[in-house]
Amino acid sequence: MTYATAVKWVVVAAGVAMFSTQAQAISRYNSKSLTCHKAHSLIAQKGAVIIRYRSKRNRTLTLYDRFVANASKCAYGERTAIKTVPTSDNNACRLLFCRPSTNGGGRRSFGGGVKELCTIDGFRN
């Protein structure tokens, strides 16, 4: 094996390790085990979390989404939008998630992110 080939393998292995570590690093929570305020606090602290919750239409179906602190946590071509999830103290806790932009453009955000939502929901960080 030549030196150039060995370097290529090291770079590829490092890249794979980095992406697999990132994918495992995101925290997961059950919405009913959190208060709305705790969900906002965790998202603000970690930047992004996965929250599982029951479907409103089919109570036997568990759904999940990645909720974010602000638009900087979204991929290019995505923007933040509000989704409500049931928590232990609020059946409609408002959280930000990333969704594709309608025009395919760059990042757009709902307001100021988690801090603004916390104020709207009556919480202060």
Beta strands, then each sheet from edge to edge (+ up, - down):
strand 1: 27-30
strand 2: 48-54
strand 3: 62-68
strand 4: 78-85
strand 5: 93-100
sheet 1: 1+ 2+ 3-
sheet 2: 4+ 5-
end
